[in-house]
Amino acid sequence: MSHRVALACIVALAFAPGAQPGEKAAPRQSGAVASVGGESIDASELEAVGGAKLFAIRTQEYQLRKQLLDEIITKRLLERESKARNVPVPEIVRVEVEDKVGPVTEEEQKAYYEQNKARFGKATEVDALKQIAAGLRQQKLAARRTEFLGGLRKAAGVKLMLEPPRLKVEVAGGQERGPASAPITIVEYADYQCPYCIRAVAALKQVEERYPGKVRIVFRDFPLTQIHPNAGKAAEAGACANDQGKFWPMHDRLFANQTKLGVADLKKHAEELGLDTAAFDTCLDSGKHAEGWKKSLEEGQRHGLTGTPSFFINGRLLVGAQPFEGFAQVIDDELERGTASPAEAVATRKKSEP
């Protein structure tokens, strides 16, 4: 896609017509929803049975509503800016977005190519660099567009009253990193053998770098042992390393060596991390921490999770190998809302639970 087309897409999105008016969504019902032989079935019983599934559906609905709301807000902001400057919207976007994004340098192209050669298969380096140049250009345009619109939103005092669905999520039993008083808590459910989870490791490191002191990360095991036979024992290795205060070094090592998660490999990792190998080997062989990951797996399943990685950001569900931008969008929204501390946000927002 050329940068001219990208610019056109930005403007087109801002002025895309909304959905035609239709029936309003039915509000969540309370009280009796049915009766059997004169005996009522209360809405709370329905919620108790279908809580996780209903929460997932409400999350999808919220994401769609949020997307539509953002489009309306963007349209309003650009219209206001156009009126204030007496300049057409396309011209504003060109000046503020396209003209402020520098060209992709040869060094940037080659650096990306060296880090991602496998993605390009049999493509020649020349063809790959062309693709990289176009892709990085789009990333820069998107980043600048977000920055520009973010400035307009701040100047206009945009406030969101559309409340996202939240779920009470267990933090106890997970391994934590970051201050307990942080305004953002990210609970991650992951599997050491899952190829998608490794992408989350890099994204979460970016999150910690960009939001110092504002994020607490809690890792929960969710080994999919039916398709990843080594994941359960790897989870135990993390717990055994935690007994010696080395959970996070082991966590990073396991994700960096996903093809080396057999028992012998796990013991080798412990040795190379400088752990007490006798204590670690005894711990791993005993299976003393197997119940821990099984409990964590059951808790995740009760929340409706079926795959990894899955995240709850202050109780808000985010699924899949998300890039940094996926986390930043939710984190920024939470910070903008001034959400309560995680202990309160996750544990007391019962009115938002399914």
Buried (B, 14 or more C-beta within 10 A) or exposed (E): EEBEEBBBBBBEEBEEEEEEEEEEEEEEEEEEBEEEEEEEEBBEEBBEEBBBEBBBBBBEEBBEEBEBEBBEBBBBBBEEBBEEEEEEBBEBBBEBBBEEBEEBEEEBBBEBBEEEEEEBEEEEEEEBBEBBBBBBBBBBBBEBBBEBBEEBBEEEEBEBEEEBBBBBBBBEEBBBBBEEEBBBBBBBBBBBBBEBBBBBBEBBEBBBEEBEEBBBBBBBBBBBBEEBEBBBBBBBBBBBBBBBEBBBBBBEBBBEBBEBBEBEBBBBBBEEBEBBBEEBBEBBEEEBBBEBBBBBBEBBEEBBBEBBBBBBBBBBBBBBBBBBEBBBBBBBBBEBBEBBBBEEBBBEBEEBEB
